[in-house]
Amino acid sequence: MNIGEKLRNLRLGQRMTQAELANKLGLTKGYISQIENDLTSPSMQSLFAILEALGTNVQEFFSPQENQKVLFKKDQYVVTEDIHLKHILTKMVPDDLKYEMDPVILEISPGGQSHIYGANPGEIFGFVIEGQILLVLNQKRYVIKKGESFYYYANQEHYLMNQSFENAKILWVSTPPMF
């Protein structure tokens, strides 16, 4: 096991720089760099402090990693159709995996729309694969065409509409999951 690389990955997962970690622990950035590059080994006391600062502990750090599910095939997708709202929602990652993001493909027929989502603490990213859509974000409207993307904080009411005469297809990703 490469301890330095694993510590670096934990630090980056916390969106923390080496300098921030070093300052938090009263260590030098150079020492953190040496540990992460396996040029030196931390003392047990330093390792425990680093792990605590990174939100984990020795038991979790040294436990075998679970096999992470990486590939999802089309036959694993969950497809739901809403005939009233004229859309098809394809969930591409199973709910039971409890990931931080929720990617879906939303196909909206002409005159259709997504569900209306209330304010939440998440973030939304989308990419229009086909057609064009209207993003309604707290009553402000944005026309988004094929090949264009959108990104916003979901702290206000939001939904998508298709007011064109052709089908629209959108890759829509939320974090945390909301679909």
Summary of the structure (lengths in Angstrom):
residues: 179
radius of gyration: 22.0
end to end distance: 37.6
largest distance: 66.4
contacts: 469
relative contact order: 0.14
helix: 27%
strand: 31%
